[in-house]
Amino acid sequence: MKASEAQPNSHSPLAHLEEWEDFLKERYPDPASATAKPFQAIDANKQKEEFRNYEADARPTVREFYRQNHRHQTYEFAQAKRREFLSLNRRQMSIWEAMEYLNTLVDESDPDTDLSQLEHLLQTAEHIRADGQPRWFILAGMVHDLGKMLCLWGEPQWAVVGDTFPTGCRHSDKIVFPQFFADNLDSQNPRYQTDLGVYEEGCGLDQVQLSWGHDEYIYHVTKDYLPEEARYMLRYHSFYPWHREGEYHRLTNAHDRDMLLWVQKFNPYDLYTKSHAKPDVKALRPFYEDLIAEYFPAKLNW
């Protein structure tokens, strides 16, 4: 089965899923680069005009993707998708089988890479491994995008990828393209138009319903088997308004703030480690199958 994304249309505006991440790399330069500010300094010094410039220069496909995402990702929609997918009753697969299944999601139109989805995942994991990170950290890098298989089950791009954000409260103006929230039905509901909305201050992110996507899905598939740090990486790696913009801290608790450093530590591997160099899947498979067996059962529910 091939989920072709070669011809953008109203349902799938992005030419390829990574087009969204390409935009993020422009808006959020690699913190390890010579010109980038450290994570903790980015928010205080970045001006709104800089954000507007990134958005004005964005490809039309990216703008359309965010328009659809911000229009449709409501509090009710996020609830409905959790009910639909988090029963995890679609199929049983091992982690490696899930990687091969995701490999059937082909971005045939992507001119920048001929890497498969599986190769992308191994590439991320190998960068983490080369830096001497813990084994669970390597594994988190390998599985973090497996939730993109939602595209293979008919989900539109805007319900699979994109920067995640809290639903049920006021949208931050630091979310990418905040003007597109004007078409979101939640913007017309006074209950959702305060800083806290339906939540209590300091309630903790586990009580906050983020917009639906691949982060939340892979978190629920794997949460019973990984350390807490890895679970935060998987669940919040697309929550850029929090880990890169410093927003929504009023909803977090002390534990979230402790875990934030791990999400930030993961972010460079998520965005900045992709290259044209193909990993040797056959040579790497024994190492990763041993690593998978260390943490996961033979089959998981998806």
N, C-alpha and C positions, 0 to 999 in steps of 0.2 A: 504493500500500500504506500502510495506517495502522496503527501499533502503538498501539492505544488503551490508555491507562492510566487511564481514567476510573473504573473500578470496582476498588478495591484487593482483592486476594485473596492466598492463601498464596504464590502465585508472584510477584506484583507488589504488595507492600504499599503502596508510595508512590503517592499520588494523582497525582503528576507527578514527574519526575526532579529538578526544582529544589527539591523539598521537602527533600531532603538538604542542599542548599546553604543553604536558609533556616535550617536548624538550625545549620549551621556559622557563619553570620553572627552568631547569638546567642551561641554559645560563644566565637567569636574576633572581637571587635569590630574595626571598621576601625582600623588603626594610625594613620590620619590624623585620626581624630576627636579631639575635645578631651579625652575621658575615657579613651581607650585608652592603654595603655603601649606603648612602642616594642617592636619585635620582640625585641630582645635582652633586654628586661626582663620579658617576659610570663611566662616559665617560672619564674623564681626567686620571683616574688611571688604567683603564683596558687595558691590553696589548694585541696586536694582537695574541700572542702565546696562550693566554687563549681562544680566539675565535677558533683558530685552533684545540685546544684540544676538545672543545665541539663538533665541527663538525666531528672530527675524530672518536669520541666515539658515534656519532649518529647512531641510528638504520638504516639499509639499506633501510627500507621503508620510513623513514624520508628524507634520502638523495635523494631518487628517487622522492619523492613528491616535494622537492625544485628544483630538476633538471627540472622537468616538469613545475613547476610554473615559474621559471626564463627564461625558453626557450620560453614559449608561451605568457607571459603577456607583450605584446607590446603596444605601444601607439595606434596603429590602433585597436588592439583587445579590449582595454579598451573602446574606442569610440563605437565600434560595440555593446558591451554588454550593454552600457548605452542606445543605441537606442533600443535594443531588450527588455530590462526589465523595463526601467524607464517610459514607458507609463502607467504602473501599471494597466493593463487591463486583467489580468489573472483570477482574482476572487475577490469577496468581502467577507471579514471575519471580525469579531470582533477580538480584541487582544486575548481574551481567546480561540476563535476558532482557531486562528493562532497557539497558543501554543499547542493545541490538534493536529492540523495538523502536526506540527513539530514533535510531539510525534511519528508519524508513521515512522520517520527516526530512525531506530533501529541499534545500534552498538552491534550486537549480539556477536561479537568476543572480546569485551573489557573485559579483565579479572579483571580489577581493580574496576569496579563498576557495579551494576545492577540498577542504577538510570535511569529513563527515561529522555528524553530531557526536558520535562515540570518540572520534579523534580529538574534538574540542574538549570533551570532558577529561580525557587522559592528559591532554596538554596542560590544563589547569592543575590537575593533580600532580603532574610531574614537576611543575614549578614549585609547588608547595613542598613536595618531597625533597627537591634540590636544596631548599632553604633549611632543611633539617627540622621541619615542624613535626609535631606529634602525629602518630599514625591515624588517630581519629580525625585530625585536621586534614590530612591527605584524603581520607575517605569522604569527608564533607565536600572537598573540592570536586571529587569525582561524581558525586550524586546530586550536586546542588541544582542542576538544570533539568533533572529527569522529569520534573513536573511539567515540562513543555510538551510531554506526550498528550496533554489535554487537547492540543491542536489536532491530534490524530483521532480524537473522539468528537470532532465537530465544533469545538469551541473557537470563537473568533479570536483574532490576535489580541484585541483589547481586553479580553478576559483571561489571557494567559501570561502576557508579558507587560512591561510598563512599570513605572515607579509606583509603588504601593503607598497608600495613605489611609488614615483613619476615616471611616464612614460614621455617620451619626453625630458629627460635630462640625463646627465651622472649618472650611477648607483654608489652609494656610496660603498666603500669597507667595510663599517660597516654593510651592509645588510648581513643576514645569507647566507652562501655559495655564495659569490660574483663571484667565478670562473665559476658558471653555467651560468652567463650572456653572456659568450662567444658565446653561441648558440642562443642568442636572436637577431633577425634580426635588432632591433634598435641599437645594438652595431656596426653594419656596416654602419649606417647612420651618417655622420659627423654632421648633424644638431642637433642630439641628444647627441653629445659627448662633450658638454661643461657643466660647472656647472649650467648654467641657461637654456640651451637648447632652447625650444620654448617659455620660460617664461621671464618675466622681474623681476629684483631684487625687492623684497618687494611686489610682486603682490598679495600675500595673498593665503592661501591654498585653498580657494574656487575657485580660478582660476587655480589650479593645478589638473591635471588628474592623480589620483592615480591608481595603479593596481586595477583591478576589483575584487569584493568579497562581502561577506555578510555585511560588514560595510557600504559600499556605498548604498547598496540596502535598508537596514533597515532605514538608515538616510532619504532617499527620501520618504519612506512610512510614516514616523512619523514626519517629520520636521515641518509641519504646526501646530503641537499641543503641542510641548515641549519647555521649556526654552532653551536659547542659550547654556547654560552650558551642558545640556543633549544632545543637538544636536552634540556638539563637542565630547562628550564621545562616542556616537554611531558611528559617522563617522570616528573617528581616533583611536579607541581603539586598532586596530591591526597595527597602523603606528609606530612600534617599532623603526625604524631608527630615527624618530623625538623625540618621548616622552621618549625613554630610551637611545638612542645613541647620542642625541644632534645634529643630522645631519639635513641638508636642511633648516637651519634657514635663509639662504639667500632668500628663497622663501616666508617666512612668513612676515606678517605685525604686527603692534602693537597689534591688536585685537587677532590674533592667539597666540601671546606670553602671553597675559593675560589669554586666555582660556587654555593654556598648563597646568597650575596648576590643572585644573579640570580633564583633561585627565589623568594626573599622579595620581590624587587622586582616580580615578576610577580603574586604572590598578590593584592594589592589590586585589580588589574584583573580577575582571575578572579572574585572574590567580590562586589566592591562597586560595579561600574560598570553593573549592569543597572537600567533604568528603563522607564517606559512610553512614552518618546519613540521613535517608529519611525524608523529610518534609511531614507533614500531609496535603495533598492536599485538602481534604474535609474540614478540619477545617480552612485552610487559604483562601480558595476560596472567602468567603464573603468579607474579607478585601480587597483582590486584585481586585475583581470586582467593589467595591466602588472606589478604587484608579483609576482603568482604566476609569470608567465613569466620574471621575473628570477632566480628560485631553482629552480623546478620544471620538469621536462619536461612535454610536452603530456599525457601519460597516466602514471599511477602504478599500481602493483599494489596491490590491496586484499584 
